[in-house]
Amino acid sequence: MDSRVLDVLTGVASLLVFIVLLIVLPDLMKESIGIAYILAFVLFLITMSGAGYIINKKIA
């Protein structure tokens, strides 16, 4: 598969994970909503970084 297609697909998948986390985490962590948003962003960054690492590993 083309690397550009993989980049777009992982970006879209990570964005969907981020949206789900933004919806779910504040409901689960009602006592600290601010931390829930920060945690959602950190998990989004981790998924993007992991996806980029895996794509680079497959391409090389």
Backbone as ProteinMPNN parsed JSONL, in Angstrom:
{"seq_chain_A": "MDSRVLDVLTGVASLLVFIVLLIVLPDLMKESIGIAYILAFVLFLITMSGAGYIINKKIA", "coords_chain_A": {"N_chain_A": [[0.846, -1.178, 0.0], [0.426, 2.27, -0.647], [2.472, 4.768, 0.858], [1.434, 7.295, 1.406], [-1.313, 6.853, 1.487], [-1.47, 5.175, 3.705], [-0.62, 6.989, 5.677], [-2.739, 8.845, 5.657], [-4.907, 7.182, 6.357], [-4.148, 6.297, 8.942], [-4.081, 8.742, 10.222], [-6.782, 9.521, 10.104], [-7.933, 7.428, 11.567], [-6.705, 7.855, 14.058], [-7.739, 10.362, 14.656], [-10.441, 9.713, 14.957], [-10.245, 8.087, 17.225], [-9.423, 10.048, 19.03], [-11.693, 11.722, 19.1], [-13.569, 9.961, 20.195], [-12.368, 9.542, 22.696], [-12.556, 12.145, 23.715], [-15.254, 12.287, 24.141], [-15.858, 10.143, 25.869], [-14.006, 10.052, 28.089], [-14.355, 12.47, 29.778], [-16.871, 11.87, 30.852], [-16.318, 9.595, 32.332], [-14.479, 10.534, 34.178], [-15.619, 12.466, 36.086], [-15.006, 14.041, 38.297], [-12.646, 15.318, 37.714], [-12.48, 16.961, 35.161], [-10.827, 18.518, 33.55], [-8.368, 17.171, 33.613], [-9.15, 14.898, 32.257], [-9.509, 15.819, 29.623], [-6.883, 16.56, 29.013], [-5.645, 14.063, 29.253], [-6.939, 12.726, 27.157], [-5.87, 14.126, 24.979], [-3.144, 13.498, 25.261], [-3.203, 10.71, 24.905], [-4.077, 10.689, 22.266], [-1.835, 11.825, 21.01], [-0.007, 9.783, 21.534], [-1.106, 7.658, 20.066], [-0.887, 8.678, 17.465], [1.912, 8.937, 17.273], [2.705, 6.272, 17.63], [1.497, 5.088, 15.388], [2.861, 6.397, 13.321], [5.44, 5.453, 13.81], [5.131, 2.7, 13.3], [4.39, 2.766, 10.598], [6.717, 3.865, 9.436], [8.474, 1.804, 10.028], [7.428, -0.276, 8.475], [7.723, 0.736, 5.883], [10.478, 1.107, 5.579]], "CA_chain_A": [[0.0, 0.0, 0.0], [1.175, 3.514, -0.755], [2.726, 5.378, 2.171], [0.524, 8.428, 1.611], [-2.612, 6.305, 1.876], [-1.31, 4.734, 5.088], [-0.587, 8.185, 6.522], [-4.099, 9.397, 5.75], [-5.74, 6.248, 7.11], [-3.791, 6.338, 10.365], [-4.505, 10.042, 10.728], [-8.236, 9.486, 10.293], [-8.202, 6.514, 12.683], [-6.298, 8.524, 15.291], [-8.712, 11.421, 14.913], [-11.643, 9.075, 15.489], [-9.918, 7.704, 18.603], [-9.409, 11.284, 19.805], [-13.075, 12.162, 19.293], [-14.19, 9.038, 21.155], [-11.804, 9.844, 24.007], [-13.118, 13.41, 24.177], [-16.627, 12.057, 24.579], [-15.948, 9.134, 26.925], [-13.205, 10.325, 29.291], [-14.968, 13.394, 30.746], [-17.968, 11.198, 31.561], [-15.74, 8.654, 33.287], [-13.714, 11.267, 35.189], [-16.437, 13.654, 36.358], [-14.422, 14.886, 39.34], [-11.516, 16.087, 37.17], [-12.742, 17.028, 33.721], [-9.651, 19.075, 32.884], [-7.395, 16.08, 33.467], [-9.68, 13.994, 31.23], [-9.187, 16.391, 28.321], [-5.432, 16.451, 28.826], [-5.368, 12.649, 29.024], [-7.402, 12.415, 25.802], [-4.89, 14.678, 24.048], [-1.902, 12.72, 25.378], [-3.44, 9.422, 24.258], [-4.094, 10.973, 20.831], [-0.445, 11.965, 20.574], [0.627, 8.468, 21.582], [-1.584, 6.862, 18.929], [-0.278, 9.229, 16.257], [3.328, 8.587, 17.276], [2.809, 4.83, 17.392], [1.151, 4.812, 13.995], [3.977, 6.865, 12.512], [6.555, 4.535, 14.014], [4.823, 1.449, 12.605], [4.442, 3.029, 9.156], [8.127, 4.001, 9.064], [9.073, 0.475, 10.128], [6.975, -1.079, 7.326], [8.236, 1.316, 4.654], [11.936, 0.928, 5.509]], "C_chain_A": [[0.891, 1.241, 0.0], [1.312, 4.176, 0.62], [1.807, 6.57, 2.44], [-0.854, 7.965, 2.052], [-2.562, 5.832, 3.324], [-1.299, 5.915, 6.046], [-1.985, 8.764, 6.728], [-4.995, 8.489, 6.589], [-5.416, 6.257, 8.598], [-4.172, 7.678, 10.983], [-5.992, 10.077, 11.01], [-8.597, 8.583, 11.473], [-7.832, 7.159, 14.017], [-7.251, 9.657, 15.653], [-10.005, 10.85, 15.478], [-11.433, 8.615, 16.935], [-9.953, 8.932, 19.503], [-10.834, 11.768, 20.093], [-13.786, 11.274, 20.307], [-13.672, 9.316, 22.56], [-12.355, 11.145, 24.57], [-14.548, 13.25, 24.678], [-16.669, 11.191, 25.834], [-15.225, 9.558, 28.206], [-13.814, 11.349, 30.245], [-16.147, 12.785, 31.498], [-17.444, 10.231, 32.614], [-15.043, 9.36, 34.448], [-14.436, 12.569, 35.535], [-15.818, 14.582, 37.404], [-13.251, 15.724, 38.824], [-11.613, 16.115, 35.646], [-11.531, 17.566, 32.965], [-8.583, 18.027, 32.637], [-7.849, 15.119, 32.371], [-9.362, 14.523, 29.833], [-7.693, 16.311, 28.027], [-5.05, 15.009, 28.529], [-5.811, 12.218, 27.626], [-6.395, 12.923, 24.771], [-3.591, 13.884, 24.079], [-2.066, 11.356, 24.707], [-3.533, 9.574, 22.739], [-2.674, 11.108, 20.293], [0.277, 10.626, 20.559], [0.174, 7.604, 20.403], [-0.998, 7.372, 17.613], [1.203, 8.851, 16.156], [3.524, 7.102, 16.997], [2.508, 4.461, 15.96], [2.276, 5.248, 13.066], [5.18, 5.947, 12.616], [6.333, 3.24, 13.251], [4.898, 1.645, 11.091], [5.89, 3.154, 8.7], [8.833, 2.66, 9.092], [8.697, -0.373, 8.918], [7.563, -0.571, 6.018], [9.728, 1.016, 4.485], [12.344, -0.511, 5.4]], "O_chain_A": [[1.975, 1.243, 0.583], [0.388, 4.147, 1.433], [1.444, 6.822, 3.589], [-1.492, 8.603, 2.89], [-3.501, 6.06, 4.087], [-1.905, 5.85, 7.115], [-2.359, 9.126, 7.843], [-5.753, 8.967, 7.432], [-6.325, 6.228, 9.427], [-4.548, 7.733, 12.154], [-6.421, 10.602, 12.038], [-9.46, 8.925, 12.281], [-8.565, 7.022, 14.997], [-7.535, 9.88, 16.829], [-10.601, 11.439, 16.38], [-12.332, 8.738, 17.767], [-10.46, 8.862, 20.623], [-11.137, 12.176, 21.214], [-14.514, 11.763, 21.17], [-14.449, 9.326, 23.515], [-12.599, 11.243, 25.773], [-14.994, 14.0, 25.546], [-17.43, 11.474, 26.759], [-15.783, 9.432, 29.296], [-13.792, 11.111, 31.453], [-16.399, 13.14, 32.65], [-18.056, 10.066, 33.67], [-15.018, 8.849, 35.567], [-13.906, 13.655, 35.297], [-16.081, 15.784, 37.394], [-12.902, 16.734, 39.435], [-10.913, 15.382, 34.948], [-11.242, 17.115, 31.857], [-7.965, 17.999, 31.573], [-7.019, 14.585, 31.636], [-8.985, 13.75, 28.953], [-7.296, 16.023, 26.898], [-4.224, 14.753, 27.653], [-5.125, 11.426, 26.98], [-6.1, 12.229, 23.798], [-3.0, 13.625, 23.031], [-1.159, 10.898, 24.013], [-3.112, 8.682, 22.004], [-2.353, 10.563, 19.237], [1.084, 10.364, 19.667], [0.986, 6.896, 19.808], [-0.651, 6.576, 16.741], [1.686, 8.49, 15.083], [4.402, 6.719, 16.224], [3.186, 3.615, 15.377], [2.606, 4.534, 12.12], [5.862, 5.693, 11.624], [7.258, 2.733, 12.617], [5.415, 0.783, 10.38], [6.253, 2.593, 7.666], [9.705, 2.403, 8.261], [9.532, -1.105, 8.387], [7.872, -1.367, 5.132], [10.184, 0.708, 3.384], [13.536, -0.811, 5.333]]}, "name": "protein", "num_of_chains": 1, "seq": "MDSRVLDVLTGVASLLVFIVLLIVLPDLMKESIGIAYILAFVLFLITMSGAGYIINKKIA"}
